[in-house]
Amino acid sequence: MTRILVVEDEPPSRAVIHKALTRLGGYEVIFTEEVEAALRLTRSGEVALVVMDVALCNTAHRGWPVDGLAFTRLLKADPLGRNVPVLLTTAYALRGDGERLCAESGAEGYIAKPFRELGHLVDKVRSMLAAS
């Protein structure tokens, strides 16, 4: 079963993403907000894709707060895990921000929250997995 890593700190968003990816997508979902845990998972090849919330509030790395863009840059800087695609999610973006956020972080994709429908998230994940 394909495993997806989700980095999301809001319980309601976690529940929606979990439901979409497991029930509709048939994926196994792992949640973490810890940078080191995410690095271990991407390095090991245990996850096929990362869904990353841009607006993380409680995440830190080496004592410094990190948002989803900084978190993604850390993942993409890692030689062993950089090939795992990252899908950014945020509710705080304007039209055209997706391209900018991907360029700033190195992520391969973007989807706005709230999701228009759960199937839209699953379709985005499927298309990114097919392209990787």
MODELLER restraints for C-alpha pairs under 7 A, 6 or more apart:
rsr = mdl.restraints
at = mdl.atoms
rsr.add(forms.Gaussian(group=physical.xy_distance, feature=features.Distance(at['CA:1:A'], at['CA:27:A']), mean=6.28, stdev=0.5))
rsr.add(forms.Gaussian(group=physical.xy_distance, feature=features.Distance(at['CA:1:A'], at['CA:28:A']), mean=6.45, stdev=0.5))
rsr.add(forms.Gaussian(group=physical.xy_distance, feature=features.Distance(at['CA:2:A'], at['CA:27:A']), mean=5.36, stdev=0.5))
rsr.add(forms.Gaussian(group=physical.xy_distance, feature=features.Distance(at['CA:2:A'], at['CA:28:A']), mean=6.07, stdev=0.5))
rsr.add(forms.Gaussian(group=physical.xy_distance, feature=features.Distance(at['CA:2:A'], at['CA:48:A']), mean=6.54, stdev=0.5))
rsr.add(forms.Gaussian(group=physical.xy_distance, feature=features.Distance(at['CA:3:A'], at['CA:27:A']), mean=5.83, stdev=0.5))
rsr.add(forms.Gaussian(group=physical.xy_distance, feature=features.Distance(at['CA:3:A'], at['CA:28:A']), mean=4.58, stdev=0.5))
rsr.add(forms.Gaussian(group=physical.xy_distance, feature=features.Distance(at['CA:3:A'], at['CA:29:A']), mean=5.73, stdev=0.5))
rsr.add(forms.Gaussian(group=physical.xy_distance, feature=features.Distance(at['CA:3:A'], at['CA:46:A']), mean=6.87, stdev=0.5))
rsr.add(forms.Gaussian(group=physical.xy_distance, feature=features.Distance(at['CA:3:A'], at['CA:47:A']), mean=4.91, stdev=0.5))
rsr.add(forms.Gaussian(group=physical.xy_distance, feature=features.Distance(at['CA:3:A'], at['CA:48:A']), mean=5.89, stdev=0.5))
rsr.add(forms.Gaussian(group=physical.xy_distance, feature=features.Distance(at['CA:4:A'], at['CA:27:A']), mean=6.74, stdev=0.5))
rsr.add(forms.Gaussian(group=physical.xy_distance, feature=features.Distance(at['CA:4:A'], at['CA:28:A']), mean=6.12, stdev=0.5))
rsr.add(forms.Gaussian(group=physical.xy_distance, feature=features.Distance(at['CA:4:A'], at['CA:29:A']), mean=4.92, stdev=0.5))
rsr.add(forms.Gaussian(group=physical.xy_distance, feature=features.Distance(at['CA:4:A'], at['CA:30:A']), mean=6.22, stdev=0.5))
rsr.add(forms.Gaussian(group=physical.xy_distance, feature=features.Distance(at['CA:4:A'], at['CA:47:A']), mean=5.43, stdev=0.5))
rsr.add(forms.Gaussian(group=physical.xy_distance, feature=features.Distance(at['CA:4:A'], at['CA:48:A']), mean=5.91, stdev=0.5))
rsr.add(forms.Gaussian(group=physical.xy_distance, feature=features.Distance(at['CA:4:A'], at['CA:49:A']), mean=5.21, stdev=0.5))
rsr.add(forms.Gaussian(group=physical.xy_distance, feature=features.Distance(at['CA:4:A'], at['CA:50:A']), mean=5.90, stdev=0.5))
rsr.add(forms.Gaussian(group=physical.xy_distance, feature=features.Distance(at['CA:5:A'], at['CA:29:A']), mean=5.94, stdev=0.5))
rsr.add(forms.Gaussian(group=physical.xy_distance, feature=features.Distance(at['CA:5:A'], at['CA:30:A']), mean=4.85, stdev=0.5))
rsr.add(forms.Gaussian(group=physical.xy_distance, feature=features.Distance(at['CA:5:A'], at['CA:31:A']), mean=5.86, stdev=0.5))
rsr.add(forms.Gaussian(group=physical.xy_distance, feature=features.Distance(at['CA:5:A'], at['CA:47:A']), mean=6.18, stdev=0.5))
rsr.add(forms.Gaussian(group=physical.xy_distance, feature=features.Distance(at['CA:5:A'], at['CA:49:A']), mean=6.31, stdev=0.5))
rsr.add(forms.Gaussian(group=physical.xy_distance, feature=features.Distance(at['CA:5:A'], at['CA:50:A']), mean=4.70, stdev=0.5))
rsr.add(forms.Gaussian(group=physical.xy_distance, feature=features.Distance(at['CA:5:A'], at['CA:51:A']), mean=6.21, stdev=0.5))
rsr.add(forms.Gaussian(group=physical.xy_distance, feature=features.Distance(at['CA:6:A'], at['CA:29:A']), mean=6.93, stdev=0.5))
rsr.add(forms.Gaussian(group=physical.xy_distance, feature=features.Distance(at['CA:6:A'], at['CA:30:A']), mean=6.05, stdev=0.5))
rsr.add(forms.Gaussian(group=physical.xy_distance, feature=features.Distance(at['CA:6:A'], at['CA:31:A']), mean=4.84, stdev=0.5))
rsr.add(forms.Gaussian(group=physical.xy_distance, feature=features.Distance(at['CA:6:A'], at['CA:32:A']), mean=6.55, stdev=0.5))
rsr.add(forms.Gaussian(group=physical.xy_distance, feature=features.Distance(at['CA:6:A'], at['CA:50:A']), mean=5.74, stdev=0.5))
rsr.add(forms.Gaussian(group=physical.xy_distance, feature=features.Distance(at['CA:6:A'], at['CA:51:A']), mean=4.70, stdev=0.5))
rsr.add(forms.Gaussian(group=physical.xy_distance, feature=features.Distance(at['CA:6:A'], at['CA:52:A']), mean=6.11, stdev=0.5))
rsr.add(forms.Gaussian(group=physical.xy_distance, feature=features.Distance(at['CA:7:A'], at['CA:31:A']), mean=5.94, stdev=0.5))
rsr.add(forms.Gaussian(group=physical.xy_distance, feature=features.Distance(at['CA:7:A'], at['CA:32:A']), mean=5.40, stdev=0.5))
rsr.add(forms.Gaussian(group=physical.xy_distance, feature=features.Distance(at['CA:7:A'], at['CA:33:A']), mean=5.29, stdev=0.5))
rsr.add(forms.Gaussian(group=physical.xy_distance, feature=features.Distance(at['CA:7:A'], at['CA:51:A']), mean=6.15, stdev=0.5))
rsr.add(forms.Gaussian(group=physical.xy_distance, feature=features.Distance(at['CA:7:A'], at['CA:52:A']), mean=4.89, stdev=0.5))
rsr.add(forms.Gaussian(group=physical.xy_distance, feature=features.Distance(at['CA:7:A'], at['CA:53:A']), mean=6.06, stdev=0.5))
rsr.add(forms.Gaussian(group=physical.xy_distance, feature=features.Distance(at['CA:8:A'], at['CA:14:A']), mean=6.14, stdev=0.5))
rsr.add(forms.Gaussian(group=physical.xy_distance, feature=features.Distance(at['CA:8:A'], at['CA:33:A']), mean=6.61, stdev=0.5))
rsr.add(forms.Gaussian(group=physical.xy_distance, feature=features.Distance(at['CA:8:A'], at['CA:52:A']), mean=6.49, stdev=0.5))
rsr.add(forms.Gaussian(group=physical.xy_distance, feature=features.Distance(at['CA:8:A'], at['CA:53:A']), mean=5.29, stdev=0.5))
rsr.add(forms.Gaussian(group=physical.xy_distance, feature=features.Distance(at['CA:8:A'], at['CA:56:A']), mean=6.94, stdev=0.5))
rsr.add(forms.Gaussian(group=physical.xy_distance, feature=features.Distance(at['CA:9:A'], at['CA:33:A']), mean=6.83, stdev=0.5))
rsr.add(forms.Gaussian(group=physical.xy_distance, feature=features.Distance(at['CA:9:A'], at['CA:56:A']), mean=6.18, stdev=0.5))
rsr.add(forms.Gaussian(group=physical.xy_distance, feature=features.Distance(at['CA:18:A'], at['CA:29:A']), mean=6.59, stdev=0.5))
rsr.add(forms.Gaussian(group=physical.xy_distance, feature=features.Distance(at['CA:20:A'], at['CA:118:A']), mean=5.36, stdev=0.5))
rsr.add(forms.Gaussian(group=physical.xy_distance, feature=features.Distance(at['CA:20:A'], at['CA:119:A']), mean=6.93, stdev=0.5))
rsr.add(forms.Gaussian(group=physical.xy_distance, feature=features.Distance(at['CA:20:A'], at['CA:122:A']), mean=6.53, stdev=0.5))
rsr.add(forms.Gaussian(group=physical.xy_distance, feature=features.Distance(at['CA:21:A'], at['CA:27:A']), mean=5.52, stdev=0.5))
rsr.add(forms.Gaussian(group=physical.xy_distance, feature=features.Distance(at['CA:21:A'], at['CA:122:A']), mean=6.14, stdev=0.5))
rsr.add(forms.Gaussian(group=physical.xy_distance, feature=features.Distance(at['CA:22:A'], at['CA:28:A']), mean=6.07, stdev=0.5))
rsr.add(forms.Gaussian(group=physical.xy_distance, feature=features.Distance(at['CA:22:A'], at['CA:29:A']), mean=6.90, stdev=0.5))
rsr.add(forms.Gaussian(group=physical.xy_distance, feature=features.Distance(at['CA:25:A'], at['CA:122:A']), mean=5.73, stdev=0.5))
rsr.add(forms.Gaussian(group=physical.xy_distance, feature=features.Distance(at['CA:32:A'], at['CA:38:A']), mean=6.87, stdev=0.5))
rsr.add(forms.Gaussian(group=physical.xy_distance, feature=features.Distance(at['CA:33:A'], at['CA:59:A']), mean=6.04, stdev=0.5))
rsr.add(forms.Gaussian(group=physical.xy_distance, feature=features.Distance(at['CA:34:A'], at['CA:59:A']), mean=6.70, stdev=0.5))
rsr.add(forms.Gaussian(group=physical.xy_distance, feature=features.Distance(at['CA:35:A'], at['CA:61:A']), mean=6.27, stdev=0.5))
rsr.add(forms.Gaussian(group=physical.xy_distance, feature=features.Distance(at['CA:35:A'], at['CA:71:A']), mean=6.85, stdev=0.5))
rsr.add(forms.Gaussian(group=physical.xy_distance, feature=features.Distance(at['CA:39:A'], at['CA:75:A']), mean=6.29, stdev=0.5))
rsr.add(forms.Gaussian(group=physical.xy_distance, feature=features.Distance(at['CA:39:A'], at['CA:81:A']), mean=6.93, stdev=0.5))
rsr.add(forms.Gaussian(group=physical.xy_distance, feature=features.Distance(at['CA:41:A'], at['CA:47:A']), mean=6.25, stdev=0.5))
rsr.add(forms.Gaussian(group=physical.xy_distance, feature=features.Distance(at['CA:42:A'], at['CA:81:A']), mean=4.69, stdev=0.5))
rsr.add(forms.Gaussian(group=physical.xy_distance, feature=features.Distance(at['CA:42:A'], at['CA:84:A']), mean=6.48, stdev=0.5))
rsr.add(forms.Gaussian(group=physical.xy_distance, feature=features.Distance(at['CA:43:A'], at['CA:80:A']), mean=4.89, stdev=0.5))
rsr.add(forms.Gaussian(group=physical.xy_distance, feature=features.Distance(at['CA:43:A'], at['CA:81:A']), mean=4.35, stdev=0.5))
rsr.add(forms.Gaussian(group=physical.xy_distance, feature=features.Distance(at['CA:48:A'], at['CA:84:A']), mean=6.11, stdev=0.5))
rsr.add(forms.Gaussian(group=physical.xy_distance, feature=features.Distance(at['CA:49:A'], at['CA:84:A']), mean=5.56, stdev=0.5))
rsr.add(forms.Gaussian(group=physical.xy_distance, feature=features.Distance(at['CA:49:A'], at['CA:85:A']), mean=5.11, stdev=0.5))
rsr.add(forms.Gaussian(group=physical.xy_distance, feature=features.Distance(at['CA:49:A'], at['CA:86:A']), mean=5.95, stdev=0.5))
rsr.add(forms.Gaussian(group=physical.xy_distance, feature=features.Distance(at['CA:50:A'], at['CA:85:A']), mean=6.30, stdev=0.5))
rsr.add(forms.Gaussian(group=physical.xy_distance, feature=features.Distance(at['CA:50:A'], at['CA:86:A']), mean=4.69, stdev=0.5))
rsr.add(forms.Gaussian(group=physical.xy_distance, feature=features.Distance(at['CA:50:A'], at['CA:87:A']), mean=6.12, stdev=0.5))
rsr.add(forms.Gaussian(group=physical.xy_distance, feature=features.Distance(at['CA:51:A'], at['CA:86:A']), mean=5.89, stdev=0.5))
rsr.add(forms.Gaussian(group=physical.xy_distance, feature=features.Distance(at['CA:51:A'], at['CA:87:A']), mean=4.77, stdev=0.5))
rsr.add(forms.Gaussian(group=physical.xy_distance, feature=features.Distance(at['CA:51:A'], at['CA:88:A']), mean=6.01, stdev=0.5))
rsr.add(forms.Gaussian(group=physical.xy_distance, feature=features.Distance(at['CA:52:A'], at['CA:68:A']), mean=6.05, stdev=0.5))
rsr.add(forms.Gaussian(group=physical.xy_distance, feature=features.Distance(at['CA:52:A'], at['CA:86:A']), mean=6.70, stdev=0.5))
rsr.add(forms.Gaussian(group=physical.xy_distance, feature=features.Distance(at['CA:52:A'], at['CA:87:A']), mean=5.95, stdev=0.5))
rsr.add(forms.Gaussian(group=physical.xy_distance, feature=features.Distance(at['CA:52:A'], at['CA:88:A']), mean=4.78, stdev=0.5))
rsr.add(forms.Gaussian(group=physical.xy_distance, feature=features.Distance(at['CA:52:A'], at['CA:89:A']), mean=5.94, stdev=0.5))
rsr.add(forms.Gaussian(group=physical.xy_distance, feature=features.Distance(at['CA:53:A'], at['CA:68:A']), mean=5.50, stdev=0.5))
rsr.add(forms.Gaussian(group=physical.xy_distance, feature=features.Distance(at['CA:53:A'], at['CA:88:A']), mean=5.83, stdev=0.5))
rsr.add(forms.Gaussian(group=physical.xy_distance, feature=features.Distance(at['CA:53:A'], at['CA:89:A']), mean=4.79, stdev=0.5))
rsr.add(forms.Gaussian(group=physical.xy_distance, feature=features.Distance(at['CA:53:A'], at['CA:90:A']), mean=5.79, stdev=0.5))
rsr.add(forms.Gaussian(group=physical.xy_distance, feature=features.Distance(at['CA:54:A'], at['CA:67:A']), mean=6.01, stdev=0.5))
rsr.add(forms.Gaussian(group=physical.xy_distance, feature=features.Distance(at['CA:54:A'], at['CA:68:A']), mean=3.93, stdev=0.5))
rsr.add(forms.Gaussian(group=physical.xy_distance, feature=features.Distance(at['CA:54:A'], at['CA:69:A']), mean=5.87, stdev=0.5))
rsr.add(forms.Gaussian(group=physical.xy_distance, feature=features.Distance(at['CA:54:A'], at['CA:88:A']), mean=6.28, stdev=0.5))
rsr.add(forms.Gaussian(group=physical.xy_distance, feature=features.Distance(at['CA:54:A'], at['CA:89:A']), mean=5.96, stdev=0.5))
rsr.add(forms.Gaussian(group=physical.xy_distance, feature=features.Distance(at['CA:54:A'], at['CA:90:A']), mean=5.48, stdev=0.5))
rsr.add(forms.Gaussian(group=physical.xy_distance, feature=features.Distance(at['CA:55:A'], at['CA:67:A']), mean=5.70, stdev=0.5))
rsr.add(forms.Gaussian(group=physical.xy_distance, feature=features.Distance(at['CA:55:A'], at['CA:68:A']), mean=5.97, stdev=0.5))
rsr.add(forms.Gaussian(group=physical.xy_distance, feature=features.Distance(at['CA:55:A'], at['CA:90:A']), mean=6.62, stdev=0.5))
rsr.add(forms.Gaussian(group=physical.xy_distance, feature=features.Distance(at['CA:56:A'], at['CA:67:A']), mean=4.82, stdev=0.5))
rsr.add(forms.Gaussian(group=physical.xy_distance, feature=features.Distance(at['CA:56:A'], at['CA:68:A']), mean=5.82, stdev=0.5))
rsr.add(forms.Gaussian(group=physical.xy_distance, feature=features.Distance(at['CA:57:A'], at['CA:67:A']), mean=6.89, stdev=0.5))
rsr.add(forms.Gaussian(group=physical.xy_distance, feature=features.Distance(at['CA:59:A'], at['CA:65:A']), mean=5.78, stdev=0.5))
rsr.add(forms.Gaussian(group=physical.xy_distance, feature=features.Distance(at['CA:59:A'], at['CA:66:A']), mean=5.70, stdev=0.5))
rsr.add(forms.Gaussian(group=physical.xy_distance, feature=features.Distance(at['CA:59:A'], at['CA:67:A']), mean=6.97, stdev=0.5))
rsr.add(forms.Gaussian(group=physical.xy_distance, feature=features.Distance(at['CA:60:A'], at['CA:66:A']), mean=5.24, stdev=0.5))
rsr.add(forms.Gaussian(group=physical.xy_distance, feature=features.Distance(at['CA:69:A'], at['CA:105:A']), mean=5.04, stdev=0.5))
rsr.add(forms.Gaussian(group=physical.xy_distance, feature=features.Distance(at['CA:70:A'], at['CA:105:A']), mean=6.80, stdev=0.5))
rsr.add(forms.Gaussian(group=physical.xy_distance, feature=features.Distance(at['CA:72:A'], at['CA:105:A']), mean=5.75, stdev=0.5))
rsr.add(forms.Gaussian(group=physical.xy_distance, feature=features.Distance(at['CA:72:A'], at['CA:106:A']), mean=6.96, stdev=0.5))
rsr.add(forms.Gaussian(group=physical.xy_distance, feature=features.Distance(at['CA:72:A'], at['CA:107:A']), mean=6.75, stdev=0.5))
rsr.add(forms.Gaussian(group=physical.xy_distance, feature=features.Distance(at['CA:73:A'], at['CA:105:A']), mean=5.16, stdev=0.5))
rsr.add(forms.Gaussian(group=physical.xy_distance, feature=features.Distance(at['CA:73:A'], at['CA:106:A']), mean=6.35, stdev=0.5))
rsr.add(forms.Gaussian(group=physical.xy_distance, feature=features.Distance(at['CA:75:A'], at['CA:81:A']), mean=6.48, stdev=0.5))
rsr.add(forms.Gaussian(group=physical.xy_distance, feature=features.Distance(at['CA:75:A'], at['CA:82:A']), mean=5.93, stdev=0.5))
rsr.add(forms.Gaussian(group=physical.xy_distance, feature=features.Distance(at['CA:76:A'], at['CA:82:A']), mean=4.26, stdev=0.5))
rsr.add(forms.Gaussian(group=physical.xy_distance, feature=features.Distance(at['CA:76:A'], at['CA:106:A']), mean=6.59, stdev=0.5))
rsr.add(forms.Gaussian(group=physical.xy_distance, feature=features.Distance(at['CA:85:A'], at['CA:107:A']), mean=6.75, stdev=0.5))
rsr.add(forms.Gaussian(group=physical.xy_distance, feature=features.Distance(at['CA:85:A'], at['CA:108:A']), mean=5.84, stdev=0.5))
rsr.add(forms.Gaussian(group=physical.xy_distance, feature=features.Distance(at['CA:86:A'], at['CA:107:A']), mean=4.93, stdev=0.5))
rsr.add(forms.Gaussian(group=physical.xy_distance, feature=features.Distance(at['CA:86:A'], at['CA:108:A']), mean=5.59, stdev=0.5))
rsr.add(forms.Gaussian(group=physical.xy_distance, feature=features.Distance(at['CA:86:A'], at['CA:109:A']), mean=6.41, stdev=0.5))
rsr.add(forms.Gaussian(group=physical.xy_distance, feature=features.Distance(at['CA:87:A'], at['CA:107:A']), mean=6.30, stdev=0.5))
rsr.add(forms.Gaussian(group=physical.xy_distance, feature=features.Distance(at['CA:87:A'], at['CA:108:A']), mean=6.22, stdev=0.5))
rsr.add(forms.Gaussian(group=physical.xy_distance, feature=features.Distance(at['CA:87:A'], at['CA:109:A']), mean=4.56, stdev=0.5))
rsr.add(forms.Gaussian(group=physical.xy_distance, feature=features.Distance(at['CA:87:A'], at['CA:110:A']), mean=5.27, stdev=0.5))
rsr.add(forms.Gaussian(group=physical.xy_distance, feature=features.Distance(at['CA:88:A'], at['CA:107:A']), mean=6.80, stdev=0.5))
rsr.add(forms.Gaussian(group=physical.xy_distance, feature=features.Distance(at['CA:88:A'], at['CA:109:A']), mean=6.10, stdev=0.5))
rsr.add(forms.Gaussian(group=physical.xy_distance, feature=features.Distance(at['CA:88:A'], at['CA:110:A']), mean=4.59, stdev=0.5))
rsr.add(forms.Gaussian(group=physical.xy_distance, feature=features.Distance(at['CA:88:A'], at['CA:111:A']), mean=6.31, stdev=0.5))
rsr.add(forms.Gaussian(group=physical.xy_distance, feature=features.Distance(at['CA:89:A'], at['CA:110:A']), mean=5.92, stdev=0.5))
rsr.add(forms.Gaussian(group=physical.xy_distance, feature=features.Distance(at['CA:89:A'], at['CA:111:A']), mean=5.16, stdev=0.5))
rsr.add(forms.Gaussian(group=physical.xy_distance, feature=features.Distance(at['CA:89:A'], at['CA:112:A']), mean=5.55, stdev=0.5))
rsr.add(forms.Gaussian(group=physical.xy_distance, feature=features.Distance(at['CA:89:A'], at['CA:113:A']), mean=6.37, stdev=0.5))
rsr.add(forms.Gaussian(group=physical.xy_distance, feature=features.Distance(at['CA:90:A'], at['CA:112:A']), mean=5.35, stdev=0.5))
rsr.add(forms.Gaussian(group=physical.xy_distance, feature=features.Distance(at['CA:90:A'], at['CA:113:A']), mean=5.40, stdev=0.5))
rsr.add(forms.Gaussian(group=physical.xy_distance, feature=features.Distance(at['CA:91:A'], at['CA:112:A']), mean=5.79, stdev=0.5))
rsr.add(forms.Gaussian(group=physical.xy_distance, feature=features.Distance(at['CA:91:A'], at['CA:113:A']), mean=4.48, stdev=0.5))
rsr.add(forms.Gaussian(group=physical.xy_distance, feature=features.Distance(at['CA:91:A'], at['CA:114:A']), mean=6.31, stdev=0.5))
rsr.add(forms.Gaussian(group=physical.xy_distance, feature=features.Distance(at['CA:98:A'], at['CA:110:A']), mean=5.49, stdev=0.5))
rsr.add(forms.Gaussian(group=physical.xy_distance, feature=features.Distance(at['CA:102:A'], at['CA:108:A']), mean=6.32, stdev=0.5))
rsr.add(forms.Gaussian(group=physical.xy_distance, feature=features.Distance(at['CA:102:A'], at['CA:109:A']), mean=6.55, stdev=0.5))
rsr.add(forms.Gaussian(group=physical.xy_distance, feature=features.Distance(at['CA:115:A'], at['CA:121:A']), mean=6.74, stdev=0.5))
